[in-house]
Each structure stands twice: as C-alpha cells, then as structure tokens.
C-alpha cells in the first residue's frame, strides 16, 4: 500500500482538524494512498513540538519553508492565516508538491489569481477546503437538484450567521482588523462556495457591507474596528435565477447558521447546519391538506455516510466533513485527476467577494468577472 508524507502548516483550530482527519482517513475510507503524519510547522519551535506530540507527527518545524522543503513530505496542507497562503502554495508547487489550502484561497483577489496561476502551471493536484458543502445532507441536496426533484429552481436564499462578536463589549482582536479577517473574508466564502455548488455561476451582485460595532474595548481605551461585521447580497445567477445571501458574525443566538432555502416550481428544500443531519423536502403533489415539508434524516443511503456509521439517523459531525475532504485530496494526488473544489473554484469565490465590495461602495449592480 502506497504512503505519502503529509506536511501540515498551522496547528491551531483547523490544523488540529486536518491532523485528526489524515490520521483517520485511511481507516474510514480504506484509501489506496495512506497518509503519514510527517512534519508540522508553527510560528515557533515550541508550538510546533507541542503540536507534533499532540497530533502524532514525526517532526516539528518553526518555519513553513522547512515543511515545504522536507524531502519526506509528499503533499502540503496549509492551515495557517490567509496572509501566508500565497507564499506557501507557490513554494510548494515550485518544489513539485500537491497542495491542499484552507479557505479563502488568499488574502486578496490578486493572491487568489496568483495561486491559481502557480497551481495550473505546475500541473499538480490542488484543492481548497470548503468542508460544510461535504456533509452527506448537502451532497444529497445536490443530487435532488440534479434529479429535478423540485422542478425548475426559481429562488435561492442562503446565510452564514454566527454570534461570536455579537456582544459589543467583547475586546478588539485580530479578527476586528484587516479586510481579510472581516465577515466577508472569514464567513462569506463558505456559503458562496455552497451557492456555486448548488446553483452554478453568479453573473451579477448587488451588496451592502457594514460594521455594526464601530469600536471595541482595548487595553488603552476604545479601538476602531476597521472591517465588516455583516453583509447582504442580492444575486443574479448565470441561469437567470435570483437569490439572496446574508452573512454575519454579530447575529445574536446563531452559532453555526450555515443555511439555505431553495424554491422550485414543484417543491422546495431547506437545510441548516445547526441540524446538519437533516434535509427538509417539500413536494408540490397530492392534496393541499396533506402537503408539507418532510424531514429526511441522513443515513447509509446518502453520500459518504456509510463509511462513518451503519445506522440511519445516528448522524455525522464536523470532523467527518474534514475526513471526507482528506479522502478527496488523497484521491486527487493518487490519480492525478482534479477533485472539486480546486484552486480555480476558490478563485470563483474570491471574485464574488471582491465584486461585492465594489458593489457596496457605489450601490450599483456589478458583473462578476469570469476568472
């Protein structure tokens, strides 16, 4: 059985999730290519060594360059801040190594374009991490839409709402400074990836992006917040269908409000990540008196569920989404064939975000550039 050494850069929130995923993916999916946790890099050797011990990596590195250059590393996983993504990816491709990069692709549209250029010039496998769209439930929704289960789609509404900064008395942090760390850079990429997966390309955008809490407490008094707390977008898809997206980090009461509702001529679909193992399906058939949304619990007959559990309704969780991503990336590396979403798919998300900022500034509809 072939093995591949994994070099992971970043050991925090997402770094741990990827470490756990690569340790488990071979057993869950019986992958042809088995990952070996080779080296993990962090901002200091002390942190890297702590992560290596905790996650089971063979070695630690204080510089990301040492991870990329390590001859025993066959693929690089980037889970560091987005401002570092471009340099790491370009170096990895130059070293002949496939790359998996956490979302968003880079800290700007220019970064994203450069990373796609480097990936495609190298001809190497590349993927971007949009984990929520890989739940068995959302994969099932994609099948329902492809099968025409709700007829011709007429409307899409999506959101990604959380409340981790809803309290205006929470102190200023790195999250409250820099455009890349605002809601449009942090949360919006996930639902935009989702709507592209379910609805296809976006042609035009109208947007309003705002900062709700202009200042936050700092050690020496109020500190200005210079990025966005929430945003809403009207969308026209290339298909002609209209839609709406709302993203917020100040939505009091919402913890993981990655949700969408899709209407069609013969039915409708609802999904909410806070109930990630259920899909609500309405079919416009039969007597009106007996019509209503049906709650479908995911189980072994839904995509990628059986690998985790044989019991319907038992459910999958957040970590399982990351394991599915790891399986897909390993498949791309093993076969040399692209597996969605690639860096170019990540660029499509970045293009919509950049266009939304332009639209918010002048209040006009803006066409999304085809990248």
N, C-alpha and C positions, 0 to 999 in steps of 0.2 A: 504494500500500500504506500503510495507516494505521500511525502510530507512536504510542508512548506513552513519556513520560519517566519513568524509574524513579528514585525517591529511596530510597536504602538507608541505614539507620541501624545502624551497627556494622560494623567492618571486620575483625574477628578471625576465628576458626575458621569460624563459619557465615557471617559476612559475605563472606568470600572465596568460599565455595562458592556463595552466591547471585549474587555478581558474575559469576563464571565461567558460571553457568547462564544468566543473562539475556544474556550476550554470545554464547552458543552456541545458545540455544533456537530462534531463527528459522531457522538453517541446518539443525538436526537435524530439526525438525518442520514447517518451512515454515509457520509460524504466520501467520494472517491479520493479527494485530496484532503489530507488531515493536517490541521494547523498545529504548529509547535510554538509555544509562547517563548520567543527568543530573547527580545530585549525591549525594555520600556524606558522612555525618556521623559523627563520632567524638568522644571526650572532650576532644580538644584540636585546634587547627587544624593543628599539626604532624603529628599522627597522620592526620587526615583528608586532608591534602595528600599524605602518603605513600601512603595507600590509593588516592587518586584517580589518582595517577601509575601505580601498580602495576596497577590494575584497569581503567583506561581511562575513568574518569568525567570529565565535563566540568568539574565544580567540586567544591569541598570546603566543609564547614561544621563549625564547632566546637560548634554547638547543634542538637539534634534539631528544635527548633522552626523553625529556618531551612530544614531539609529539607522539613518538612511545608508550610510557607508558600510555598515556592518556586513561582511560577506555571508554571514549565516542568515541574514534577513532576506526573504524572497518576495515579500509584499509589505507595504507600508499602510498603516491605518492612522489617520490624522484625527485626533480628538482634542486638539489644542484650540486656543482662541482663534477666531476667524481672521484676525490680522496676520496670523502666521501661515495660513493655509497655502497661499500662492507660492511662497518661497520653498516650503517643504515639498509641495507637489512637483514643482519644476525640477527640484534637485532629485527627487525620486525617479521621475521619468527619465532624466538625464542619466541616472545610474542603471536604467533598464528594469525598474521595478514597478509592478502594478500598484495602484493607489486606490484606497477607499478613504473618502473625505467626509467628515461630518458636515451637515448643513450649517449656514449657507456656503455656497462654493467659495466665496472670498468676501473680503470686507467691502467690496465695491463691484460695480458692473465691469470696470476695467480689469480688476483682478479675475473675475469670472471668465472674461473673454480670453485673457492670457492663459489661464489654466486649461481651458478647452483647447486652445492652440497647442499647448505643450502636450496634452494628452493625445490629441489626434496626430500630431507629428511623430510621437513615439510609437503609435500603433499598439500600445499596451492596454490591457483591461483597466477600466476606471469606473468607479461608482460613487454616488453621493448618498448620504444617509438620510433618507426620509422614512423613518420607521413606522409612523402611525398608519400610513396607507397600506401597510403589510398585514394588518390584522386580518384573521380569517373573515371577519364580518365585512370589512371594506372590500376585500378581494371578491367576496360573494356579491356585493352590490355591483361591482364592475361587471361580473358575469350577468347579473339580472339586466343591466342596461344593454349589454351587448345582445342579449336574447330578446330585447324588445318587451320585457315584462310589464313596463308601464307605458307602452306606446311611444309616441314621439315626445321627446323631452321638451318642455315649454318654459321651465324656470329652474334656477339653482340658487339656493341660499346657503352660505357657509359661514362659519365663525371659528375663531380660536380665542377663547376668553379664559383668563386666569385672574386671580386677585392677589398675587404675591406683592404688589405695590399699591394696593387699594388704600391702605392707611397712609394719609399724608404725613404722619409723624414718624414713619419709618425713615431712617437716616439715608443720606446720599451714599451710593456705592458706585462701582464701576459700571453697573447697569444703567445708571442715570446720566451717563455722559458718553458722547460719541454716537453718531448716527447709526453705526453698525450694531450698537448694543440696545437700541430702542426696540419698540414692539415690532416695527416693520422689518428690522434686521433679525430679531430673535424669534418671534412667534409667527409672523406672517408667512415665512417660507413654507411651513408645513401645510396650511390649508390651501395655499396657492398650488403647491405640488399636487394636492388632492384634487382640486378642481380641474387641473390639467389632465390628470389621470382619468377622471370620470367624464369630463365634458369636452376635452380637446382644447386646442389653442384658443387664446384670448386675442381678439382683434383690437378692442378699444377699452380704455379705462377712464373713469372719472373718479376723483378721490378727494377726501378731506382727512388730513392727518393732524393730530393735535396733542399738545402737552396739557394734561389735566391739572397736575400739581406742579406749579412753576418753580417752586423751591422745596428743598428738603433740609432737615436738620443736619448740620455738620459740626465738627469739633469746635469751630470758632464762630458759630452762627449759621444763618441760612445759606444754603448752597444752591445756585441756579441749576435747574435740570435742563439740559440742552438737547434732549432727544424726545421722542414721541411716546406717549402713554397709550394712545389708541388711534384707530383709523377705520374708516369705512370706504368701501369702493363699490361703485356700480360698474358692471362688466358687460361687454357685448362679446360673446364668443364668436369664433370664425364661422360657426354653424348658423349664426343669426340669433341664437337663444340669448336672452338677457339673464343677468344674475346679480347677486349682491354678496359682499364679504365684509365681515366686521371682525377686527382683531383688537384685543385689549389686555393689558396687564393690570388694570385697575377695576375689573368687573367684579365687584363685591359678591362673594358667595360662589363664584365659579372657580373650580380647582383644575380641571382639565377639560375645558369646554371646546374640544375639537369636534365640531358637529356640523351636519349638513342635512338639508332637506331638498329633495328633487321631485318636481311635479311633471307628470306626463299626461298625454291625452287619455290614457287608460289606467292610470294609477299614480301612486306616489311612494317615496321611500324616505325614511328618516333614520338617522344614526347619531349617536352621541358617545364620545369616547369615555365619558364617565360611566357608561354602561356598555363597555366595549365588546361584550359577547352577545349582543342582541341587535337585530335589524328589524325595523318596523316597516312592514309592507302593506300597502293598500291597493286592492284591485277593484276597479270600477266594473263589477259584474254581479249578477244576482239582484234580488230585490233590494231597494234602498234601505228597507227596515233592518236588513241583516248585514249591511256593509259596514266595514270598519277596519282600522289598522290591525294587522296580525303581528304579534311579537314572535320573531323567529330566533330561537336560541342556537348559537353555533354549536357544531358537533363534528363528528368524524367525516360527514359528507361535505363539509365545507373546506375550502382551500387551506392546506398546511396545518389543519387542526390535529389530524390523527397522529402525526409524529410526536405530539406532546401528550395526548391523552385519548383513551378509547371511549370515554364516557361523554355523551352529549350533555350539554348544559353545565359541565364542570368548569369550562372556561380556560382561556389563555390570558396571559398578563403582559405587562410592559416589557419585561426581559425577553419574553418569547419573540416579540417583534424584532429585537436586535439579533436574536439567533437566526431568524429567517433571513435577515439581511446578510449575516455572515455566510449562510449557506449559498445565497445567490452570488456573493462576491467570489467565494471559492469556486463556484461553477464557472464563472466568467474567466477566472485565472486558469482553471483546468482545461477548459475548452477553447479559450482564446476568442470566444464569442461575447459580444456586448450583452449585458443584462441590465434592464431598466431599473432605476434611472441612472444614466451615465452623466458625466460632467456636462455634456451638452443639454441634457434635461435640466440640470441645475442652473445652467445659463438662462434657460427659458424663464425660470422663476426669478432670477436676478433682473432680467429685462422688465418683467411686470412690476417689480418693486421700484425700480428706477423710474419707470413711466408714471407710476402712481405719485411719486414725489413731484414730478414735473406737473402733473395734473392738479395736485393740491396747491401748488404755488400760484397758478394762473386761473384756476377754476374752470378750465376747459376740458373737453374730451381729448384724449391723446391716443394716437395709434401706437400699438406695441410693436417695436421693431422685430422683424424676423431675423433671428440670430443664426 
